Amino acid sequence: MKEVVVLVGTGSIGQAIARRVGAGKHVVLGDLKLEAAQKASEIFEGAGFETSTIAVDISSRESILNLVEHAQKFGAIKNVICAAGVSPSQAPVDAILKVDMYGTAVLLEEFGKVIADGGSGIIISSQSGHRLGALTEEQNFQLATSPTEELLDLPFVKAITDTLKAYQYSKRCNVLRVMYEATIWGKRGATINSISPGIIITPLAADELKGSRGEGYRKMLKASPAGRAGTPDEVGDLAEFLMSSRGRFISGADFLIDGGTTASYWFGDLQYLRKTH
Ligand SMILES: NC(=O)c1ccc[n+]([C@@H]2O[C@H](COP(=O)([O-])OP(=O)(O)OC[C@H]3O[C@@H](n4cnc5c(N)ncnc54)[C@H](O)[C@@H]3O)[C@@H](O)[C@H]2O)c1
């Protein structure tokens, strides 16, 4: 039996993270599109990693439980990486909430029951969650702690009608849910954190850059403190630290990695974005 790394969402960000923590372990590659997982597997196996692939839909608890069962066949689950998601240009409101909000919450819940002592997890959230104004303490509490099956029935969640808001609320929920779950994962000797990336060049970001909001995104990148988009490897480096022995005192935390874009959105040259939304 080996230690197991579970990656759900085998896009570029997920792959960059799994490559940094997967050596000598069994890497489970799960994705909604089995072909995407298989493509990732070819790259990983070609680079010396041991892998298996599985089709997973995180918007289904049954599918997540199936993933847990599959992973446990190879050994103790040491690392869980969730980089699965859909963006505002890719899906309607319902699908975004079901995958990004509910699905991520269920994944945290189910892996929190089986994560190994000394283990760690990373959830990929987004800078988008940092663009919502402050929610009330009650709303924060509800997003963090409501039973997963009741999350999408919260009145202020049900009232969401546009895809950008659905994405922003989902990503805010990811961060709050990670805080709540850290209290549960901690009892098993495990840590769980989230990373909120800015625009990272991946196929998902390419869809956004080509989509109806593309021009705005390009202008935003140019005016941001870093003046560019990020790369999956930069997110991978941060995740590697958080999942390493040096990151054991870090749990329930969110890390914004966006080249200063959010700072500028609230207090700098990008404040115009706030006024136009
Ligand atoms: N790329 C960016 O600029 C950026 C910025 C901020 C946050 N993110 C977040 O990073 C994560 C990964 O995005 P990426 O840029 O690597 O995109 P990507 O499209 O390359 O990867 C996302 C993967 O998730 C899979 N997926 C979609 N729905 C799923 C479901 N229901 N169950 C299981 N898998 C599913 C897709 O098939 C795809 O392989 C997403 O959560 C996204 O919101 C991306």
The ligand as an SDF file (V2000), in Angstrom:
LIG
                    3D

 44 48  0  0  0  0  0  0  0  0999 V2000
   -7.5080   29.6460  -14.5420 N   0  0  0  0  0  0  0  0  0  0  0  0
   -7.8000   30.6870  -13.8200 C   0  0  0  0  0  0  0  0  0  0  0  0
   -7.5210   31.8310  -14.1850 O   0  0  0  0  0  0  0  0  0  0  0  0
   -8.4560   30.5140  -12.4930 C   0  0  0  0  0  0  0  0  0  0  0  0
   -8.5110   31.6230  -11.6540 C   0  0  0  0  0  0  0  0  0  0  0  0
   -9.1080   31.4710  -10.4140 C   0  0  0  0  0  0  0  0  0  0  0  0
   -9.6240   30.2500  -10.0430 C   0  0  0  0  0  0  0  0  0  0  0  0
   -9.5560   29.1930  -10.8970 N   0  0  0  0  0  0  0  0  0  0  0  0
  -10.1400   27.9390  -10.4460 C   0  0  0  0  0  0  0  0  0  0  0  0
   -9.1920   26.9020  -10.5980 O   0  0  0  0  0  0  0  0  0  0  0  0
   -9.8670   25.6610  -10.7580 C   0  0  0  0  0  0  0  0  0  0  0  0
   -9.2160   24.9120  -11.9040 C   0  0  0  0  0  0  0  0  0  0  0  0
   -9.3300   25.6650  -13.0580 O   0  0  0  0  0  0  0  0  0  0  0  0
   -8.3440   25.5580  -14.3230 P   0  0  0  0  0  0  0  0  0  0  0  0
   -8.0760   26.9490  -14.7390 O   0  0  0  0  0  0  0  0  0  0  0  0
   -7.2170   24.6060  -14.0790 O   0  0  0  0  0  0  0  0  0  0  0  0
   -9.3990   24.9950  -15.3470 O   0  0  0  0  0  0  0  0  0  0  0  0
   -9.4770   23.7430  -16.2910 P   0  0  0  0  0  0  0  0  0  0  0  0
  -10.7170   23.9220  -17.1190 O   0  0  0  0  0  0  0  0  0  0  0  0
   -8.1790   23.5250  -16.9550 O   0  0  0  0  0  0  0  0  0  0  0  0
   -9.7170   22.5910  -15.2120 O   0  0  0  0  0  0  0  0  0  0  0  0
  -10.9100   22.4100  -14.5490 C   0  0  0  0  0  0  0  0  0  0  0  0
  -11.2220   20.9330  -14.6110 C   0  0  0  0  0  0  0  0  0  0  0  0
  -12.3660   20.6910  -13.8080 O   0  0  0  0  0  0  0  0  0  0  0  0
  -13.1230   19.7090  -14.4560 C   0  0  0  0  0  0  0  0  0  0  0  0
  -14.4990   19.7470  -13.9870 N   0  0  0  0  0  0  0  0  0  0  0  0
  -15.4680   20.6250  -14.3110 C   0  0  0  0  0  0  0  0  0  0  0  0
  -16.6180   20.3150  -13.6820 N   0  0  0  0  0  0  0  0  0  0  0  0
  -16.3630   19.2070  -12.9350 C   0  0  0  0  0  0  0  0  0  0  0  0
  -17.1410   18.3960  -12.0800 C   0  0  0  0  0  0  0  0  0  0  0  0
  -18.4450   18.6370  -11.8790 N   0  0  0  0  0  0  0  0  0  0  0  0
  -16.5480   17.3430  -11.4700 N   0  0  0  0  0  0  0  0  0  0  0  0
  -15.2510   17.0660  -11.6790 C   0  0  0  0  0  0  0  0  0  0  0  0
  -14.4640   17.7790  -12.5060 N   0  0  0  0  0  0  0  0  0  0  0  0
  -15.0160   18.8490  -13.1270 C   0  0  0  0  0  0  0  0  0  0  0  0
  -13.0100   20.0300  -15.9320 C   0  0  0  0  0  0  0  0  0  0  0  0
  -13.3410   18.9080  -16.7470 O   0  0  0  0  0  0  0  0  0  0  0  0
  -11.5510   20.4390  -16.0380 C   0  0  0  0  0  0  0  0  0  0  0  0
  -10.7040   19.3660  -16.3690 O   0  0  0  0  0  0  0  0  0  0  0  0
  -11.3470   26.0020  -10.9080 C   0  0  0  0  0  0  0  0  0  0  0  0
  -12.0040   25.7950   -9.6770 O   0  0  0  0  0  0  0  0  0  0  0  0
  -11.3350   27.4870  -11.2100 C   0  0  0  0  0  0  0  0  0  0  0  0
  -12.5130   28.1160  -10.7730 O   0  0  0  0  0  0  0  0  0  0  0  0
   -8.9900   29.2950  -12.1190 C   0  0  0  0  0  0  0  0  0  0  0  0
  1  2  1  0
  2  3  2  0
  2  4  1  0
  4  5  1  0
  4 44  2  0
  5  6  2  0
  6  7  1  0
  7  8  2  0
  8  9  1  0
  8 44  1  0
  9 10  1  0
  9 42  1  0
 10 11  1  0
 11 12  1  0
 11 40  1  0
 12 13  1  0
 13 14  1  0
 14 15  2  0
 14 16  1  0
 14 17  1  0
 17 18  1  0
 18 19  2  0
 18 20  1  0
 18 21  1  0
 21 22  1  0
 22 23  1  0
 23 24  1  0
 23 38  1  0
 24 25  1  0
 25 26  1  0
 25 36  1  0
 26 27  1  0
 26 35  1  0
 27 28  2  0
 28 29  1  0
 29 30  1  0
 29 35  2  0
 30 31  1  0
 30 32  2  0
 32 33  1  0
 33 34  2  0
 34 35  1  0
 36 37  1  0
 36 38  1  0
 38 39  1  0
 40 41  1  0
 40 42  1  0
 42 43  1  0
M  CHG  2   8   1  16  -1
M  END
$$$$
